Amino acid sequence: MNYELAGAKVRPKVTVVGGAGNVGATVGQYLVAKELADVVLMDILDGVQQGKGLDLLEAGPILGTDSRIFGTREYKDTSGSHIVVITAGIARKPGMSRDDLLNTNAKIVGNVTEQVVAHSPGCILLVVSNPLDAMTQLAFQRSGFPRERVIGMAGVLDSSRLRAFIAQELQVSVENVNAFVLGGHGDTMVPLPRFSTVAGIPITELLPAERVEALVKRTAQGGGEIVALLGTGSAYYAPAASVMEMVEAILKDKKKILPCCVYLKGEYGIQGLCVGVPVKLGASGVEQIIEVKLTPSEDAALKRSAAAVKELIDILRL
Ligand SMILES: NC(=O)c1ccc[n+]([C@@H]2O[C@H](COP(=O)([O-])OP(=O)(O)OC[C@H]3O[C@@H](n4cnc5c(N)ncnc54)[C@H](O)[C@@H]3O)[C@@H](O)[C@H]2O)c1
């Protein structure tokens, strides 16, 4: 998994902007623990990201990882990154929806994208900041990158939550469970139970319809459940693990099919909007958008989800 940079063999470099924060620092932790890349934790704070970076570096000998990690507030240190993860922004507090973050995070993500692109013009952007679909579209338009290199993380998290609940309900290994979700992040996500399986068997054959509905509802509200429990801040372990899975798919060119937020040009009948769909993730980013035939009710739910994203895009005048 070595990358050639200016003739020298180096490990891949991943920058996390917002790296002092909960999701950002945990992404750093997972990437280093799996020895996937050298990691730069970039943040506007001064001290926290350097402290967390050093702390994680000092865990390396015990974890047996030679990945390097450090914190910085200088964009020059992020130059030449292969992947840049954007977690910068504010997170939800109890009682807030993701959409309440729109204007604040749009300013931050817009500015961060410009800086990132100036220092790593060839990178793949993974957007995490909320509201996710709108922030992905903002980063896509502001970066000028092809759509293959601007990818939003939401579906991997939503499907991981659903997988965890299905495994718990049926008392089976999480490794046997696959879940299929489309659409925007969270409340308007569109789960497809007929494509969600346990060892290849659709969950619709293993659970009564009302239990499937209950698990799906809990998943759609999964972020809010954690916000309410934490009291301050929002979920970060599962979100960071989701980012790690996407980074691994890209750096190892795994061609893994994962639900990701990408700019659609007519796929699923959606034009000019960033929405979650199954994609093939590999070394070049999004290598294929997988289209499946939807039932009329699934299609209507996806269109509602896309309309919710469009409302935010219109507010931002993108
Ligand atoms: N897509 C998802 O599924 C998902 C899941 C969890 C969290 N999120 C979102 O991710 C974001 C981060 O969440 P968190 O819990 O890590 O929040 P956090 O408050 O712990 O961290 C955010 C970090 O961003 C930094 N920051 C702010 N402005 C910046 C700028 N201009 N440049 C660089 N850094 C800047 C802050 O200093 C802070 O360290 C939030 O918007 C949250 O809603 C998304």
The ligand as a Gaussian input file, in Angstrom:
#p B3LYP/6-31G(d) Opt

LIG

0 1
 N      -22.033000      12.670000       8.361000
 C      -22.265000      12.074000       9.508000
 O      -22.801000      10.983000       9.541000
 C      -21.824000      12.741000      10.779000
 C      -21.713000      12.005000      11.965000
 C      -21.247000      12.656000      13.119000
 C      -20.938000      14.015000      13.074000
 N      -21.109000      14.694000      11.914000
 C      -20.791000      16.131000      11.824000
 O      -19.368000      16.271000      11.843000
 C      -19.033000      17.563000      12.354000
 C      -17.997000      17.411000      13.474000
 O      -18.557000      16.762000      14.596000
 P      -17.709000      16.614000      15.942000
 O      -18.541000      15.861000      16.887000
 O      -16.330000      16.165000      15.625000
 O      -17.661000      18.160000      16.393000
 P      -16.521000      18.861000      17.303000
 O      -17.105000      20.151000      17.734000
 O      -16.030000      17.907000      18.330000
 O      -15.326000      19.129000      16.255000
 C      -15.402000      20.069000      15.237000
 C      -14.018000      20.658000      15.057000
 O      -14.037000      21.519000      13.916000
 C      -13.105000      22.553000      14.194000
 N      -13.306000      23.680000      13.290000
 C      -14.295000      24.617000      13.296000
 N      -14.093000      25.495000      12.313000
 C      -12.966000      25.131000      11.670000
 C      -12.252000      25.640000      10.556000
 N      -12.669000      26.731000       9.904000
 N      -11.135000      25.003000      10.154000
 C      -10.702000      23.901000      10.808000
 N      -11.332000      23.359000      11.860000
 C      -12.455000      23.961000      12.279000
 C      -13.368000      22.886000      15.652000
 O      -12.287000      23.623000      16.224000
 C      -13.538000      21.497000      16.241000
 O      -12.311000      20.996000      16.751000
 C      -20.362000      18.189000      12.808000
 O      -20.858000      19.053000      11.801000
 C      -21.285000      16.982000      12.960000
 O      -22.641000      17.317000      12.829000
 C      -21.533000      14.090000      10.777000

